[in-house]
């Protein structure tokens, strides 16, 4: 085999290795094949890149629980979700925790109440964090059901 044939085989092998590693890390296999074939050290680059989370199925989107960082897929139009790991009900729109909600259906109704001025409070018993309206002076912990009162800061 001449030098040109050897280089072509080397490029194809590097491209194949980079494509296989890229595909295993949920990255574009074709793009990494081209990078590996044109620039052999890119095999090392893709080997040290972190694995990306898989893309959600059609009609779903990925969300991350702000409490435990668990990733899950929810329907596109859903505004609240219950985390599969810590069971905390979250508002997808960024309002954070939905106070007193135990299921996504209850959370969707409770989301309207969180549009007024609110703050995040922490239960002194179980350390659960939830969002409560500033007008509420007493409320119930969404996790341990303890009766809580807002502390007045002077």
Secondary structure as GFF3:
##gff-version 3
##sequence-region A 1 154
A	DSSP	alpha_helix	3	24	.	.	.	ID=ss1
A	DSSP	alpha_helix	29	38	.	.	.	ID=ss2
A	DSSP	alpha_helix	42	48	.	.	.	ID=ss3
A	DSSP	beta_strand	60	64	.	.	.	ID=ss4
A	DSSP	beta_strand	71	75	.	.	.	ID=ss5
A	DSSP	beta_strand	80	82	.	.	.	ID=ss6
A	DSSP	beta_strand	89	91	.	.	.	ID=ss7
A	DSSP	beta_strand	96	97	.	.	.	ID=ss8
A	DSSP	alpha_helix	104	111	.	.	.	ID=ss9
A	DSSP	three_ten_helix	112	115	.	.	.	ID=ss10
A	DSSP	beta_strand	118	122	.	.	.	ID=ss11
A	DSSP	beta_strand	129	133	.	.	.	ID=ss12
A	DSSP	beta_strand	138	140	.	.	.	ID=ss13
A	DSSP	beta_strand	147	149	.	.	.	ID=ss14
###
